[in-house]
Amino acid sequence: EHMDIAGLCRGLWRRFEEQEVEEYKKELARQEKERQEAEKRAEEESKRLHDEEAKRQADEEARAKAEEEARQQELIEAVRRAEEQEQQDKAQEAAQQKAAEDERRKAEEIAKKQEEERKAAEEEARLKELEKEDPEEAAIQRKRAEVKAKMAAALERKRLMLEKRRKREEEQGKKVKDLEDEIKLRQKEEFAKRKAEEDKEEKRKAEEEEAKKAAQAQQAAEEAARAKAEDDARTKA
């Protein structure tokens, strides 16, 4: 009877130990499941934060890129408008100067013609008076005056010819200058365009470098979060 009681006690103790082991295994399984779930939640949260940050950065980069392109285009347009306005102002000033010069020359020619007509009338009156006293001398002087008038007319024709040539040369020079100004304007526009493209490329490279650094930082944060979740799970275990 004593041995039966001892055997019964041993059986009960083994059953108790088996139950303890089973409970311990269940607890370990539960903790492992919690650890895995915590790690999964941490990874999902890290991925969500990473996706949100990536989207925010992409939106920010797209907005900054659009703003920069708009600023560069506005700068190019401002330079072009300023150059065009400068050319228009120069052309208007040149036209005003030419009009004033033409008006001055026209006034001088009118005054000169009036003066010549006055002198011719005075000379004709003098010769008529001379004809009354000495017709032969009057004829000589009249002939001399005609030769002088022909020479003056020839000189005037030559002057007009030279004046026309000068005007043609001025017009040709103006065309050359306008062409040079247009070339300079195009060169400035091309330079501004190239500068904008270079700045855009530099900005793109800088943004790529920043994005790379941000991705590395995000990866490090994810690894740290995953390591912390594992440590927390081990601590609970």
C-alpha positions in Angstrom: 0.0 0.0 0.0 2.9 2.3 0.8 4.5 1.6 -2.6 1.2 2.2 -4.4 1.0 5.7 -2.8 4.6 6.5 -3.7 4.0 5.4 -7.3 0.8 7.4 -7.4 2.7 10.5 -6.2 5.4 10.0 -8.8 2.8 9.6 -11.5 1.1 12.8 -10.4 4.4 14.6 -10.3 5.3 13.5 -13.8 1.9 14.6 -15.0 2.4 17.9 -13.3 5.8 18.3 -14.9 4.4 17.4 -18.3 1.6 19.9 -17.8 4.2 22.6 -16.8 6.4 21.8 -19.9 3.3 21.9 -22.1 2.3 25.3 -20.6 5.8 26.5 -21.0 5.9 25.4 -24.7 2.5 27.2 -25.2 3.9 30.3 -23.6 7.0 30.2 -25.8 4.8 29.7 -28.8 2.6 32.6 -27.8 5.6 34.9 -27.2 7.1 33.8 -30.5 3.8 34.6 -32.2 3.7 38.0 -30.5 7.3 38.7 -31.5 6.6 37.8 -35.1 3.4 39.9 -35.1 5.3 42.8 -33.5 8.0 42.5 -36.0 5.5 42.4 -38.8 3.7 45.4 -37.5 7.0 47.2 -37.1 7.9 46.4 -40.7 4.5 47.4 -42.0 4.7 50.7 -40.0 8.2 51.3 -41.3 7.2 50.6 -44.8 4.2 52.9 -44.5 6.3 55.7 -43.1 8.9 55.0 -45.9 6.2 55.1 -48.6 4.7 58.3 -47.1 8.1 60.0 -46.9 9.0 58.9 -50.4 5.7 60.3 -51.7 6.2 63.5 -49.8 9.7 63.9 -51.1 8.5 63.1 -54.7 5.7 65.6 -54.4 8.1 68.2 -53.0 10.7 67.5 -55.7 8.1 67.7 -58.4 6.7 71.0 -57.0 10.2 72.4 -56.6 11.2 71.3 -60.1 8.1 72.9 -61.6 8.7 76.1 -59.6 12.4 76.2 -60.7 11.5 75.6 -64.4 8.9 78.4 -64.1 11.4 80.7 -62.6 14.0 79.9 -65.3 11.5 80.3 -68.0 10.4 83.6 -66.5 14.0 84.7 -66.3 14.6 83.9 -70.0 11.4 85.7 -70.9 12.4 88.7 -68.9 15.8 88.8 -70.5 14.2 88.5 -73.9 11.7 91.2 -73.2 14.4 93.5 -71.9 16.6 92.9 -74.9 13.7 93.5 -77.3 12.7 96.7 -75.4 16.2 97.9 -75.6 16.3 97.2 -79.4 13.0 99.0 -79.8 14.2 102.0 -77.8 17.4 102.1 -79.8 15.5 101.8 -83.1 13.0 104.5 -82.0 15.8 106.8 -80.9 17.6 106.3 -84.2 14.4 106.9 -86.1 13.8 110.1 -84.2 17.4 111.3 -84.7 17.1 110.5 -88.4 13.8 112.4 -88.7 15.3 115.4 -86.9 18.3 115.3 -89.1 16.2 115.0 -92.3 14.1 117.9 -91.1 17.1 120.0 -90.4 18.6 119.3 -93.8 15.3 120.0 -95.5 15.1 123.3 -93.7 18.6 124.1 -94.7 18.0 123.2 -98.3 14.8 125.4 -98.4 16.7 128.3 -96.8 19.6 127.8 -99.2 17.2 127.7 -102.2 15.4 130.8 -101.0 18.8 132.6 -100.6 19.9 131.5 -104.1 16.6 132.7 -105.6 17.0 136.1 -103.8 20.5 136.5 -105.0 19.5 135.5 -108.5 16.7 138.1 -108.5 19.1 140.7 -107.3 21.6 139.7 -110.0 18.9 139.8 -112.7 17.8 143.3 -111.6 21.4 144.5 -111.6 22.1 143.1 -115.1 18.9 144.7 -116.4 20.1 148.0 -115.0 23.6 147.4 -116.5 22.0 146.6 -119.9 20.7 150.1 -120.0 24.2 151.6 -119.6 26.4 148.9 -121.2 24.6 146.1 -123.1 27.9 144.4 -124.1 29.2 144.2 -120.5 25.8 143.0 -119.3 25.9 140.2 -121.9 29.4 139.2 -120.7 28.4 139.2 -117.1 25.1 137.3 -117.9 27.1 134.7 -119.7 29.5 134.4 -116.8 26.6 134.0 -114.4 25.1 131.2 -116.6 28.4 129.3 -116.5 28.6 129.9 -112.8 25.1 128.6 -112.4 25.8 125.5 -114.4 28.9 124.8 -112.3 26.8 125.3 -109.1 24.2 122.9 -110.5 26.8 120.3 -111.3 28.2 120.7 -107.8 24.7 120.3 -106.4 24.1 117.2 -108.4 27.4 115.8 -107.1 26.4 116.7 -103.6 23.1 115.0 -103.9 24.7 111.9 -105.3 27.1 111.8 -102.4 24.2 112.4 -100.0 22.3 109.5 -101.5 25.4 107.3 -101.2 25.9 108.4 -97.6 22.3 107.5 -96.8 22.7 104.1 -98.5 25.8 103.5 -96.4 24.0 104.6 -93.3 21.1 102.2 -94.1 23.5 99.4 -94.8 25.3 100.2 -91.6 22.0 100.2 -89.7 21.1 96.8 -91.2 24.5 95.4 -90.2 24.1 96.8 -86.7 20.6 95.4 -86.4 21.9 92.0 -87.5 24.7 92.2 -85.0 22.2 93.2 -82.2 19.9 90.3 -83.2 22.9 87.9 -83.1 23.9 89.2 -79.6 20.3 88.8 -78.4 20.1 85.2 -79.7 23.5 84.5 -78.1 22.3 85.9 -74.7 19.1 83.9 -75.0 21.1 80.7 -75.8 23.4 81.4 -72.9 20.5 82.0 -70.5 18.9 78.7 -71.8 22.1 76.7 -71.4 22.6 78.2 -67.9 19.1 77.2 -66.9 19.6 73.7 -68.2 23.0 73.4 -66.4 21.4 74.7 -63.1 18.5 72.3 -63.6 20.9 69.3 -64.1 22.9 70.3 -61.0 19.7 70.6 -59.0 18.6 67.2 -60.3 21.9 65.6 -59.2 21.7 67.3 -55.8 18.1 66.0 -55.4 19.2 62.5 -56.4 22.0 62.6 -53.8 19.5 63.8 -51.2 17.1 61.1 -52.1 19.8 58.5 -51.9 20.8 59.8 -48.4 17.2 59.8 -47.3 16.7 56.2 -48.5 19.8 55.1 -46.7 18.6 56.9 -43.5 15.2 55.3 -43.9 16.8 51.9 -44.4 18.9 52.4 -41.3 15.7 53.5 -39.4 13.9 50.3 -40.6 16.7 48.1 -39.5 16.9 49.8 -36.1 13.1 49.4 -35.7 13.3 45.8 -36.6 16.2 45.2 -34.2 14.3 47.0 -31.4 11.2 44.8 -32.1 13.4 41.7 -31.8 15.0 42.9 -28.6 11.6 43.7 -27.1 10.3 40.2 -28.0 13.4 38.6 -26.5 13.0 40.7 -23.4 9.4 39.6 -23.0 10.5 36.0 -23.5 
